[in-house]
Amino acid sequence: MGSRLCSGSQRECISIHVGQMGVQISNACWELYCLEHGIQPDGQMPSDKTIGGGDDSFNTFFSETGAGKHVPRAVFVDLESGYDVPCDSMGKSCVL
């Protein structure tokens, strides 16, 4: 199950994904968001801006860290301790 909280003037959305199914579905959604906005699996964005065409709409769903990485504005909650979630596109997993 997922939901979004959006602030009015700043155009920032925080996605909240709950439960095993919510986390699994949201993982696929965030991969798609990254592909659509040209964000690499390591959070980097190409500096030439050819993919986004100068469009900064990705800032609605991503936050830029001090190191220049773009991370999802999202909270993933799953109380099942033994479920593995792929953490990156290389198939590595982490236990949430």
N, C-alpha and C positions, 0 to 999 in steps of 0.2 A: 504494500500500500504506500503511495507517495502523495505528497502535497507540496504546495508552494506558498511561501509568504513573500509578498512583494511590497516594497515601500513605494509610496506615491511619487515623490519628486526625484529620487536618486536613481531610479531604474535598476534596483538591485533585487534579485530574487534569491531566496534560500530554499532549497529543496530538502524536504525531510522524507526519508525512506525508511519504512518500518517493517520488520519481519523478514524472513528468509526470501519470500517471493518479492517483496519490495526492493530488497537489496539486489537480487538477481536482475530484475527488470531495470532498475536504475543504473546498474553497471553497464548494460547495453545502451541505455539512453545517453549516458555520459560519454561513452566511446563515440557515439554518433555526433554529439555536440562537438567533441574535439575534432573529428574529421571535417565537419561542416565549417569550422572556424580556423582550421589549419593549425591546431595546437598539437604539438608532438606528444608522444607518451610520457616524456620526461618533463612536460609542462612548458617547454620552450615554444616560442612562436617564431617563424621565419622573420628575419628583420626586413626583408624586401617588401612585405605587406601585399604581395601580389595575390595571395589567396583571399584575404579579406577585402581587398580593394579599398583599404583605408577605412572600412566600416568598423566602428568600435562597439557594435552591438553585443559582442561576446562578453563585454564587461558586466552585462546584466547577470550572467550566470557564472562568471569566473572572477576571481580576485587575483591580482598580481602581487607576488611577494617582493620583498626587498631585493632578492636575488634575480628577479625578472621572470620567475616561473609563474604560470597561470594555474591556479587550483580551483576546483569546483566549489561554489558556495553551496555546500550540501552537508547534511547530517545523515549518517547511516546508522540505524539502530536495529540490532538483532540480539535477542536474549539467548539464543541457542549458541552455546560456547564451542561446539565442535564443528561448525560449518566453515569450510574453506572458500575464500573468495579470491579470484585472480586479482592481483594488485597491479599488474602491468600487462602490456601486450605480449610479453615474452612468455606468458603462461606461468610465471611464478605466482605463488599464492601466499596468503597470510591468513591467520586465524583471527577473526573479529571477536 
